[in-house]
Structure formats: C-alpha cells, structure tokens
C-alpha cells in the first residue's frame, strides 16, 4: 500500500468492527473544507448526521458527489472514518460521509430509513453547497455495502423511505460501489459461520432483533437483490475470495442477478484477500468507475481479479 493512501485507510479498516463511536474525524484534504455534523433528521441525534467535504474555492459548475456509508456490522463504525473517500474527492468531486443509527439504538429498518433521509437532504441542499444532485455515486463497505446496494436497487420502493427527516423526492443514484456487502440475507450462512444468522448477539441477529429464521420478511426486505430491476444504476462489486465474514458467494449471486436484469455490473475479486483490503490497483479501478459514470470520462473497469497489494 502506498504512503499516500495509508493515512486514510488505516483508521477506516480499524474502525469497521468498532462497537462504539470513538474516533475523531480526520482533517479535510488540502484545498478542501469540512462541514461537519449536518443534521439530516432534525432530531439532533449524533448518529443521524453527515459530513460534507467541499473544495475551498467554489467550483465553476456543480460537482458530482460521492457519498460514503461506513461499515461496522450495523453495530459500530462512524461517519468519522471516511477513509478513501478523501482520496477520491481530490479528483473533481464533493464528498459526503453519512452516519446512521446502530443496532444498540434501533433495529432494522431504521438504518435504511436514515440513509434514505440523508440522501433526500443532500438532494434538497445540493445547490446550497455546489454539487450536482443528478450525479451522485455511492460507496459503502460491509454493512455500508449492503446499505448502498439497497439504495441502488430500491428506488421507488415507498415502504423503505420511512419518516425520518423532511419528506421529498428521492435522490437519483448514478452508480454504486459495493465493497463486500451482504446482498441476500436469505442465502446468508446460518449456523457455523462467523456472523451466524441464528446465534443471539451476532451482527445479523442484532440487526433483525432475533434469529433470522424468525424474521424472514425483514431479511428479504433488507436484501438488495430483492428489488433488482432493469433501471438500476451501474454497480461495481469488490470482494476478497478469503472473506470469512461475508462470503464471496454473496457478491457472485448479486452480480449474476444484476447481469440477468440487464444492469451494468462488474465484480472485482481479491485472490486470498480478507473482508476488507485496499491496494493501489483497487483504488485506481474504483476511481475509474466513478470518473466514467459521474464525469463521463472514457474507460471501463473489466470484471476479474484485482491486485491485493
């Protein structure tokens, strides 16, 4: 991993399984300012806030926006760990890092209600902050990967909108980068896996308020694969072949279902890589994905292996 990426990624990877919000947000990159703790829900709940990263010099035209949603098994993590988002925004983007209620405070569907409310807020305030509400890309890791994937496939699904924050039109999603997020809870491993969907106290059972076998309707509703349609935005999936938390089969199933529906979908696999990994090659391919779909630059990411170091 190159030194220029390491300062952003080390706290991000360390935070993915953190049980509580403990870290301070990093400074904005040179030439950028950070607008912190913007309350998208109107409840002054520290978890229902977002941070915006904007260039200090107002842009000549509205910038595309990359939105990051953190991981941590729906029970940990924080918007204060934007990680590689701070690298991406230096290439002509505004950035947002979204917080949401964790499972010690609220079970499903609070998490999707929160992030949908945050996107409505971002759309409503786009002109105020100089970004383009028609060019929004999403990036999420692990639990955040599940949430961005669900945002990408569930456009128009009214029962997932919730009543958090102000009502309004849903934001248009231009592309989604899903890093090792669960895609189909109904095919997620049960007994014997590290994140056992039946064992009390695991991330999945805490999300649904009990063993998944007793919450199949909620599990189906929380699965991005449930809502796939031909109108979904392009997807980029990233998954390590040695992921012991979310099996590679989840990404493979999701990628195949999107392909079948006629949606642009690309799966990058890290041979022997764990749940979360970064490398210069991976970051370059992610940048290419965002640049193509948000800025119209040439170049497409090809499906297949990605270097893990």
Beta strands, then each sheet from edge to edge (+ up, - down):
strand 1: 32-39
strand 2: 49-55
strand 3: 63-69
strand 4: 93-98
strand 5: 131-141
strand 6: 175-179
strand 7: 234-240
strand 8: 265-270
strand 9: 304-305
sheet 1: 1+ 2- 4+ 3+ 5+ 6+ 7+ 8+ 9+
end
